[in-house]
Amino acid sequence: MISRVDLHLHSTASDGQFSPSELVAMALERNLLAIAITDHDTTEGVDEALEAARGTGLEVIPGVEISCDVPHEEVHLLGYYLDHHHPALRGKLRAMRDARLRRARGMVAKLSALGLPLQWEAVAELAGDGSVGRPHIAQAMVKMGYAASTDEAFDLYIGRNGPAYVERYKLRPADAVSLLKEVQGLPVLAHPLKVTHFLPSLMERGLVGLEVYYNGYSAEDIRGLADLARKYDLIPTGGSDFHGPDVLDTVEMGGIMVPVESVERLRALAKTRV
């Protein structure tokens, strides 16, 4: 069964396999009602998706996924219905993408020191016009035979505790929430199962949603997160975190059942911020 809503999609503007236009075409093929383009630390793919969806009846929600700086943990903030051309947002995201590029070069250097040399040009080619990310390095490692899969590349080398991991500049979670609010966005805590302890402090800054429906979450996980969303009066959102099978072999677009009500509540709240 395909969901009618997918609020977590990545395109070639960051580390996805498919262009924004291709994501729109896939959503139309699957008869989706609404999608959100939530590339890592960039909104460069939003305009293309909006144009591709013009006149089709598919709602494309301008979005982003911001990587946050938390020691020993992965915290990401999703932003929806934001002003993706806002100078404050574009400037901050540009700095984060530059840091992502420096981090990627550092990882390639560490891999070389480990006896696993990669050509930087090969990694950059995989990224194309998008922002270079760890999935591109993982793909290059698989092509060179250094790992059997991108998941193995992360697990053995470039994951947070891997020998080739390199930290980079990121926003603190509270600052990411504040930035999203500044650009009229609706901040939502992404894939939150292991980081729900951040909820009270983020709500103080203006967090409005919790990603309840997510790839790999069990029915029990979803029930627990849904209870938290009700407790804190947060909008329960969700999505596939789709990158494309050549990047991350997970569920397909629309493969996570997300209530249409999630979009309706986000849309209604966004209208109050105009």
C-alpha positions as CSV (number, residue, x, y, z in Angstrom):
1,M,0.0,0.0,0.0
2,I,1.3,3.5,-0.9
3,S,0.8,6.5,1.3
4,R,-0.8,9.6,-0.2
5,V,1.7,11.8,1.6
6,D,5.5,11.7,1.9
7,L,7.1,14.5,3.9
8,H,10.7,13.4,3.8
9,L,12.4,13.2,0.3
10,H,15.9,13.9,-0.9
11,S,16.9,14.9,-4.4
12,T,20.1,15.4,-6.4
13,A,20.3,18.8,-4.8
14,S,21.8,17.0,-1.8
15,D,22.5,13.3,-1.8
16,G,19.4,11.8,-3.5
17,Q,19.5,9.7,-6.7
18,F,16.7,11.5,-8.5
19,S,16.3,15.1,-9.5
20,P,13.4,17.2,-8.0
21,S,11.5,16.9,-11.3
22,E,11.9,13.1,-11.2
23,L,10.6,13.0,-7.7
24,V,7.5,14.9,-8.7
25,A,7.0,12.5,-11.6
26,M,7.3,9.5,-9.3
27,A,4.9,11.1,-6.8
28,L,2.3,11.6,-9.6
29,E,2.8,8.0,-10.8
30,R,2.0,6.9,-7.2
31,N,-1.0,9.2,-7.0
32,L,0.4,11.1,-4.0
33,L,-1.4,14.2,-2.8
34,A,1.6,16.0,-1.2
35,I,5.3,15.7,-0.9
36,A,8.0,17.7,0.8
37,I,11.5,18.2,-0.7
38,T,13.8,18.1,2.4
39,D,17.3,18.0,1.1
40,H,20.2,18.1,3.5
41,D,21.2,21.7,4.3
42,T,19.9,23.1,1.0
43,T,16.7,24.3,-0.6
44,E,18.2,24.5,-4.1
45,G,15.9,21.8,-5.4
46,V,12.6,23.3,-4.3
47,D,12.0,25.6,-7.2
48,E,12.5,22.9,-9.8
49,A,10.0,20.6,-7.9
50,L,7.5,23.4,-7.6
51,E,7.7,24.1,-11.3
52,A,7.4,20.4,-12.2
53,A,4.3,20.1,-10.1
54,R,2.6,23.2,-11.4
55,G,-0.9,22.4,-12.6
56,T,-0.8,18.7,-11.7
57,G,-2.7,18.9,-8.4
58,L,0.3,17.6,-6.4
59,E,1.3,19.8,-3.6
60,V,5.0,20.3,-3.2
61,I,5.9,21.7,0.2
62,P,9.1,23.7,0.4
63,G,11.3,22.1,3.0
64,V,14.8,21.3,4.3
65,E,16.6,18.9,6.6
66,I,19.1,20.7,8.8
67,S,21.9,18.7,10.5
68,C,22.5,19.7,14.1
69,D,25.6,19.7,16.3
70,V,25.1,17.4,19.3
71,P,28.0,15.5,20.8
72,H,27.7,11.7,20.3
73,E,24.2,12.0,18.8
74,E,22.5,12.6,15.4
75,V,19.8,15.3,15.6
76,H,18.1,16.6,12.5
77,L,15.5,19.3,12.1
78,L,13.0,19.3,9.3
79,G,11.4,22.6,8.2
80,Y,8.2,22.9,6.2
81,Y,6.4,25.7,4.3
82,L,9.5,27.9,4.7
83,D,10.5,30.9,2.7
84,H,13.2,29.0,0.8
85,H,14.6,32.2,-0.8
86,H,15.1,34.0,2.5
87,P,18.6,35.5,2.7
88,A,19.2,34.4,6.3
89,L,18.4,30.8,5.4
90,R,20.3,30.7,2.2
91,G,23.4,32.2,3.8
92,K,23.4,29.8,6.7
93,L,22.8,26.8,4.5
94,R,25.6,27.8,2.2
95,A,28.0,27.9,5.1
96,M,26.9,24.4,6.1
97,R,27.3,23.1,2.6
98,D,30.8,24.5,2.5
99,A,31.6,22.7,5.7
100,R,30.1,19.5,4.3
101,L,32.5,19.8,1.4
102,R,35.5,20.3,3.6
103,R,34.3,17.3,5.7
104,A,34.0,15.1,2.6
105,R,37.5,16.0,1.5
106,G,38.8,15.1,5.0
107,M,37.1,11.8,4.9
108,V,38.6,10.9,1.6
109,A,42.0,11.8,3.0
110,K,41.4,9.6,6.0
111,L,40.3,6.7,3.8
112,S,43.5,7.1,1.8
113,A,45.5,6.9,5.0
114,L,43.7,3.7,5.9
115,G,44.7,2.2,2.5
116,L,41.4,2.8,0.8
117,P,42.2,5.6,-1.7
118,L,39.4,7.3,-3.6
119,Q,39.6,9.8,-6.4
120,W,38.0,13.1,-5.3
121,E,36.8,13.6,-8.8
122,A,34.8,10.3,-8.6
123,V,33.1,11.4,-5.4
124,A,32.3,14.8,-6.9
125,E,30.9,13.3,-10.0
126,L,28.5,11.2,-8.0
127,A,27.3,14.4,-6.3
128,G,26.8,16.2,-9.6
129,D,25.4,19.7,-9.0
130,G,24.3,18.7,-5.5
131,S,25.9,19.0,-2.1
132,V,28.6,16.4,-1.5
133,G,27.6,14.1,1.4
134,R,28.6,10.9,3.0
135,P,26.4,8.8,0.8
136,H,28.4,9.9,-2.2
137,I,31.6,8.7,-0.5
138,A,29.9,5.4,0.4
139,Q,28.8,4.9,-3.2
140,A,32.4,5.5,-4.4
141,M,33.6,3.0,-1.8
142,V,31.2,0.4,-3.1
143,K,32.3,1.0,-6.7
144,M,35.9,0.5,-5.6
145,G,35.1,-2.7,-3.9
146,Y,36.0,-1.4,-0.4
147,A,32.5,-2.1,0.9
148,A,29.7,-4.5,-0.1
149,S,27.0,-1.8,0.3
150,T,26.6,1.8,1.3
151,D,25.3,0.6,4.7
152,E,28.6,-1.4,5.2
153,A,30.6,1.7,4.2
154,F,28.9,3.7,7.0
155,D,29.1,0.9,9.5
156,L,32.8,0.2,9.0
157,Y,34.3,3.5,8.0
158,I,32.4,6.7,7.7
159,G,29.7,6.5,10.4
160,R,30.0,8.6,13.5
161,N,32.3,6.1,15.2
162,G,34.1,5.0,12.1
163,P,37.9,5.5,11.6
164,A,37.3,7.9,8.6
165,Y,34.6,10.0,10.2
166,V,35.2,13.8,10.3
167,E,33.1,16.3,12.2
168,R,31.8,19.5,10.5
169,Y,30.2,22.8,11.3
170,K,26.5,22.4,12.3
171,L,23.9,24.4,14.1
172,R,22.8,23.6,17.6
173,P,19.3,22.1,17.5
174,A,17.7,25.1,19.3
175,D,19.4,27.5,16.8
176,A,18.1,25.4,13.9
177,V,14.6,25.7,15.3
178,S,15.0,29.5,15.7
179,L,16.4,29.8,12.1
180,L,13.4,27.9,10.7
181,K,11.0,30.1,12.6
182,E,12.8,33.2,11.3
183,V,12.0,32.1,7.7
184,Q,8.4,31.3,8.5
185,G,9.1,27.6,8.6
186,L,7.5,24.9,10.7
187,P,10.2,23.1,12.7
188,V,9.8,19.3,13.2
189,L,12.2,16.9,14.9
190,A,13.3,14.3,12.4
191,H,13.6,10.5,13.1
192,P,13.4,11.3,16.8
193,L,13.2,7.8,18.4
194,K,16.5,8.1,20.3
195,V,16.5,11.9,20.8
196,T,13.1,12.6,22.3
197,H,14.8,14.1,25.4
198,F,15.4,17.2,23.4
199,L,11.6,17.9,23.0
200,P,11.1,20.2,26.0
201,S,14.0,22.5,25.1
202,L,13.1,22.6,21.4
203,M,9.5,23.3,22.1
204,E,10.6,26.4,24.1
205,R,12.2,27.7,20.8
206,G,9.1,26.9,18.7
207,L,9.1,23.2,17.7
208,V,5.7,22.3,16.2
209,G,6.0,18.7,15.1
210,L,7.4,15.2,15.6
211,E,8.3,12.7,12.9
212,V,6.2,9.8,14.1
213,Y,5.9,7.8,11.0
214,Y,9.4,6.8,9.7
215,N,11.3,4.1,7.9
216,G,12.2,1.2,10.2
217,Y,10.0,2.2,13.1
218,S,8.0,-0.6,14.6
219,A,4.3,-0.3,15.4
220,E,5.3,0.0,19.1
221,D,7.7,2.8,18.2
222,I,5.1,4.7,16.3
223,R,2.5,4.3,19.1
224,G,5.0,5.7,21.6
225,L,5.9,8.6,19.4
226,A,2.3,9.3,18.7
227,D,1.6,9.4,22.4
228,L,4.4,11.9,22.8
229,A,3.0,14.1,20.0
230,R,-0.4,14.1,21.7
231,K,1.2,14.8,25.1
232,Y,3.1,17.9,23.9
233,D,0.5,18.9,21.3
234,L,2.9,18.4,18.4
235,I,1.9,17.7,14.8
236,P,2.7,14.0,14.0
237,T,4.5,14.0,10.6
238,G,6.3,11.3,8.7
239,G,7.9,10.1,5.5
240,S,10.2,7.6,3.8
241,D,13.5,9.5,3.9
242,F,13.7,8.4,0.3
243,H,17.1,8.9,-1.3
244,G,16.8,6.3,-4.1
245,P,17.9,2.6,-4.2
246,D,21.4,3.4,-5.5
247,V,22.1,5.6,-2.5
248,L,20.2,4.0,0.4
249,D,18.3,0.8,-0.2
250,T,15.3,1.5,2.1
251,V,11.6,1.9,1.4
252,E,10.2,3.5,-1.7
253,M,8.6,6.9,-2.0
254,G,5.2,6.7,-0.2
255,G,6.3,3.5,1.5
256,I,5.6,4.9,5.0
257,M,1.9,5.5,5.8
258,V,1.5,9.1,6.8
259,P,-2.0,10.5,7.6
260,V,-3.2,13.2,5.2
261,E,-4.2,15.0,8.4
262,S,-0.5,15.7,9.0
263,V,-0.3,17.9,5.9
264,E,-3.7,19.5,6.7
265,R,-2.5,20.5,10.2
266,L,0.9,21.8,8.9
267,R,-0.8,23.8,6.1
268,A,-3.3,25.3,8.5
269,L,-0.5,26.4,10.9
270,A,1.6,27.8,8.0
271,K,-1.3,30.0,7.0
272,T,-1.3,31.6,10.5
273,R,2.4,32.6,10.0
274,V,2.0,34.5,6.7
